[in-house]
Amino acid sequence: MLEAVAFLIVGLIFLVWSADKLVFGAAALARNVGISPLVIGMTILAMGSSAPEMMVSATAALDGKTDTAVGNVLGSNIANIALILGITAIIKPLSISSGVIRRELPLMIAVTLIAGAILWDNHLGFVEGILLFVLFTAFIIAMLRISQKEKQQGDKFVEEQESEIPEGVSNGKAAMWVVIGLIVLPLSADALVDSAVVIAKYFGMSDLVIGLTIIAIGTSLPELAASLAGVLKGEDDMAVGNIIGSNVFNILAVMGIPGILNPSVLSEYAMGRDFWVMLAVSLLLVVMCLGKSRSVNRIEGGVLFVCFLAYQIYLFANMAA
């Protein structure tokens, strides 16, 4: 058991590290071959924080653990809002711009409802997986066009994202990090999933619960780092935007993977319990952002954090479900 816990922690550390290095190398190579910084920022960098979820989802699906893959998506989205934004707002209240309220938040709710429509029959099929990827592609194209307009208007979020693209990295070094990332990322994901399964069996946890808890929290660490970095720089929109973007990516890209690789009947709790929690915290965030102050203050951040703790306690009290 202790060996499984050690492998899970090590797998998680290398999963996050290798995803970061893969994104670093890919972004550097893209810049070196002349791809627009805007395109790199809105594709490679934007998807980078969701790379751990994508790899874990693929690994779990190939291992026949589709419930774990779907649980990872639902749990990560819940953690992104209730845990990460909750902690971030407690540290520093978040000001929400009108652009986020007008565009990003409705998009997140719409995509969340799409997830509900797909999970409604407790089955994730191949056609549904393809549909999610088609929507994901359309989302990326739309964001590229919107970001191009915002760049012309001097949007700080776009400029900040472009500034994160590595410069002066040789092709050899960039390629090295891509290769290392491509090797370590699947190995660490496999170690993470295998050890999580051992822990789940030891404690009598279902595949769904292990995805909703340990794996979901672990793979959300990049979003936590990005949000804290953004708010400490005074870029509140960046912190909130990273979370909203990650939630959209998780549903459209990460949830599409198990549908394509291993179409399966899902646990009834994914739709009957966890989807509604994801929708509830998403709507709670919208209500907070629509308040007179147009912000998420420390008290509201505390409310989100308490909601997350209550949900986790409930899950661990009903681990077999």
C-alpha positions in Angstrom: 0.0 0.0 0.0 2.8 2.5 1.0 4.6 1.5 -2.2 1.4 2.4 -4.2 1.2 5.8 -2.5 4.9 6.5 -3.2 4.4 5.6 -6.9 1.3 7.8 -7.1 3.2 10.8 -5.7 6.2 10.3 -7.9 4.0 9.7 -10.9 2.1 12.9 -10.2 5.3 14.9 -9.8 6.7 13.6 -13.1 3.4 14.0 -14.8 3.2 17.7 -14.1 7.0 18.2 -14.8 7.0 16.3 -18.1 3.8 18.2 -19.3 5.5 21.5 -18.6 8.7 20.4 -20.4 6.7 19.1 -23.4 4.9 22.4 -23.7 8.1 24.4 -23.3 9.8 22.4 -26.1 6.8 22.4 -28.4 6.3 26.2 -27.9 10.0 26.9 -28.6 10.0 24.8 -31.7 6.9 26.4 -33.0 8.4 29.9 -32.5 11.6 28.8 -34.2 9.8 27.6 -37.3 7.9 30.9 -37.6 4.5 30.1 -36.1 2.7 33.2 -34.8 3.2 33.8 -31.0 -0.6 34.3 -30.9 -1.3 30.9 -32.4 1.2 29.3 -30.0 -0.3 31.0 -27.0 -3.8 30.0 -27.8 -3.0 26.4 -28.7 0.1 24.9 -27.2 0.3 27.0 -24.1 -3.5 27.2 -23.5 -3.7 23.4 -23.7 -0.6 22.9 -21.7 -2.2 23.1 -18.3 -4.7 20.4 -19.4 -2.0 18.0 -20.7 -1.9 16.0 -17.4 -5.6 15.4 -17.6 -5.5 14.5 -21.2 -2.7 11.9 -20.7 -4.3 10.4 -17.6 -7.7 10.2 -19.4 -6.1 8.4 -22.3 -4.2 6.0 -20.1 -7.2 5.2 -17.9 -9.4 4.7 -21.0 -6.9 2.3 -22.5 -6.8 0.4 -19.2 -10.6 0.0 -19.4 -11.1 2.6 -16.6 -13.4 5.0 -18.4 -15.1 5.9 -15.2 -11.7 7.1 -13.9 -11.2 9.2 -17.0 -14.6 10.8 -16.8 -14.2 11.3 -13.0 -11.0 13.1 -13.7 -12.8 15.6 -15.9 -15.7 16.2 -13.6 -13.4 16.3 -10.5 -10.8 18.6 -12.1 -13.5 21.1 -13.1 -15.0 21.1 -9.6 -11.5 21.5 -8.1 -10.7 24.3 -10.6 -13.6 26.4 -9.4 -14.2 25.4 -5.8 -10.6 24.7 -4.7 -8.3 26.8 -6.9 -10.4 29.9 -7.4 -11.5 29.6 -3.8 -7.9 29.6 -2.5 -6.9 32.3 -5.0 -9.8 34.6 -3.9 -8.9 34.0 -0.2 -5.4 35.1 -0.9 -6.5 38.1 -3.0 -10.0 39.1 -4.0 -10.5 38.6 -7.8 -11.9 41.5 -9.9 -13.9 40.2 -12.8 -13.9 42.1 -16.1 -17.1 42.7 -18.1 -15.5 40.7 -21.0 -15.2 37.6 -18.8 -18.8 37.9 -17.7 -20.1 38.6 -21.2 -18.2 35.9 -23.0 -16.1 33.3 -21.0 -18.6 32.5 -18.3 -21.6 31.8 -20.6 -19.3 29.7 -22.7 -18.2 27.6 -19.7 -21.9 27.1 -18.7 -22.8 26.1 -22.2 -20.0 23.6 -22.5 -21.0 22.2 -19.0 -24.5 21.7 -20.2 -23.2 19.9 -23.3 -21.4 17.5 -20.9 -24.7 16.9 -19.1 -26.4 16.1 -22.4 -23.7 13.6 -23.2 -23.7 11.9 -19.8 -27.5 11.9 -19.5 -27.8 8.2 -20.6 -24.8 7.1 -18.5 -22.9 6.2 -21.6 -20.0 7.8 -23.4 -19.8 6.7 -27.0 -17.5 7.0 -29.9 -19.7 9.4 -31.8 -20.0 11.6 -28.7 -16.2 11.6 -28.4 -15.8 12.7 -32.0 -18.4 15.4 -31.5 -16.5 16.8 -28.5 -13.3 17.0 -30.5 -15.1 18.7 -33.4 -16.5 21.3 -30.9 -13.0 21.6 -29.4 -11.5 22.4 -32.8 -14.2 25.0 -33.4 -13.5 26.5 -30.0 -9.8 26.9 -30.7 -10.5 28.5 -34.1 -13.0 30.9 -32.6 -10.6 31.8 -29.8 -7.8 32.5 -32.3 -10.0 34.9 -34.2 -11.2 36.6 -31.0 -7.6 36.9 -29.7 -6.4 38.3 -33.0 -8.9 41.2 -32.6 -8.0 41.7 -28.9 -4.3 41.8 -29.7 -4.9 44.6 -32.2 -6.7 46.4 -29.4 -3.8 45.8 -27.0 -5.4 43.3 -24.7 -3.1 42.6 -21.7 -4.2 39.0 -21.3 -3.1 38.1 -24.9 0.2 40.0 -24.4 0.8 38.2 -21.1 0.2 34.9 -22.8 2.6 35.6 -25.7 5.3 36.8 -23.2 5.3 33.2 -21.8 6.5 31.7 -25.0 10.2 30.8 -24.7 12.7 32.8 -26.8 16.3 32.0 -27.8 15.9 28.3 -27.3 17.9 26.2 -29.9 16.0 23.6 -32.0 18.2 20.9 -30.5 17.3 21.9 -26.9 13.6 22.3 -27.8 13.5 19.0 -29.5 15.2 17.3 -26.5 12.5 18.6 -24.2 9.7 17.4 -26.5 11.2 13.9 -26.7 11.7 13.8 -22.9 8.2 15.0 -22.4 6.7 12.5 -24.8 8.6 9.7 -23.1 8.0 10.7 -19.4 4.5 11.9 -19.8 2.8 8.6 -20.7 5.1 6.6 -18.3 4.2 8.9 -15.4 0.5 8.8 -16.3 0.6 5.0 -16.4 2.3 4.9 -13.0 -0.3 7.4 -11.6 -3.3 5.4 -12.8 -1.9 2.0 -11.8 -1.0 3.2 -8.3 -4.4 4.9 -8.0 -6.2 1.7 -8.9 -4.2 -0.2 -6.2 -5.1 2.5 -3.6 -8.7 2.4 -4.7 -9.0 -1.3 -4.3 -7.3 -1.2 -0.9 -9.8 1.4 0.4 -12.8 0.0 -1.5 -13.0 3.2 -3.7 -14.8 3.0 -7.0 -13.0 3.9 -10.3 -15.2 7.0 -10.5 -14.3 8.3 -7.0 -10.5 7.8 -7.5 -10.8 10.0 -10.6 -12.9 12.6 -8.7 -10.5 12.9 -5.8 -6.8 12.0 -5.8 -6.3 12.1 -9.6 -8.5 15.2 -10.2 -6.8 17.3 -7.5 -3.3 16.2 -8.6 -3.8 17.0 -12.2 -5.2 20.4 -11.3 -1.9 21.5 -9.8 -0.8 23.4 -13.0 -4.0 25.4 -12.9 -3.4 26.3 -9.2 0.2 27.5 -10.0 -1.0 29.5 -13.1 -3.9 31.1 -11.1 -1.7 32.1 -8.1 0.9 33.5 -10.5 -1.7 35.5 -12.3 -3.3 37.0 -9.2 0.1 37.8 -7.6 1.0 39.8 -10.8 -2.3 41.7 -10.6 -3.7 39.8 -13.6 -7.0 38.7 -12.2 -8.5 38.1 -15.6 -5.6 35.8 -16.3 -6.2 33.8 -13.2 -10.0 33.4 -13.9 -9.4 32.9 -17.6 -7.0 30.0 -17.0 -9.6 28.3 -14.9 -12.5 28.8 -17.4 -10.3 27.8 -20.3 -9.2 24.7 -18.5 -12.8 23.7 -17.7 -13.8 24.1 -21.4 -10.7 22.1 -22.5 -11.4 19.3 -20.0 -14.9 18.8 -21.3 -14.3 19.2 -25.0 -10.9 17.6 -25.3 -10.2 15.4 -22.2 -13.7 13.9 -22.0 -13.7 13.2 -25.7 -10.6 10.9 -25.4 -12.2 8.0 -23.5 -15.2 8.2 -25.7 -13.0 7.6 -28.7 -10.6 5.1 -27.1 -13.0 3.1 -25.0 -16.7 3.8 -25.4 -18.3 2.6 -22.2 -21.3 2.5 -19.9 -20.6 4.9 -17.0 -21.4 4.8 -13.4 -24.8 6.3 -12.7 -23.2 8.6 -10.1 -21.2 10.5 -12.8 -24.5 12.1 -14.1 -26.7 11.6 -11.0 -24.3 13.2 -8.6 -21.0 14.7 -9.8 -22.3 16.5 -12.9 -24.7 18.4 -10.8 -22.0 19.4 -8.4 -19.9 20.6 -11.3 -22.9 22.6 -12.7 -23.7 24.0 -9.2 -20.2 25.4 -8.5 -20.1 26.8 -12.1 -23.4 28.6 -11.5 -22.3 29.7 -8.1 -19.2 31.3 -9.7 -21.4 33.1 -12.2 -23.7 34.4 -9.4 -20.6 35.7 -7.5 -19.3 37.4 -10.6 -22.6 39.1 -11.4 -22.7 40.8 -8.0 -22.5 44.6 -7.6 -18.8 44.4 -6.9 -18.0 42.3 -10.1 -15.6 40.3 -8.0 -15.0 37.2 -6.0 -14.1 38.4 -2.5 -12.4 36.5 0.4 -15.7 35.4 1.9 -17.0 34.1 -1.4 -13.6 32.4 -1.9 -14.1 30.8 1.5 -17.6 29.6 0.5 -16.1 28.0 -2.6 -13.4 26.3 -0.6 -15.9 25.0 2.0 -18.0 23.6 -0.8 -15.0 21.7 -2.1 -14.2 20.3 1.3 -17.8 19.2 1.9 -17.9 17.5 -1.5 -14.6 15.6 -0.8 -15.8 14.5 2.6 -19.0 13.2 1.1 -17.1 11.3 -1.6 -14.8 9.7 0.9 -17.7 8.8 3.1 -19.3 7.0 0.1 -16.1 5.7 -1.5 -17.7 2.7 -3.2 -20.1 4.8 -5.1 
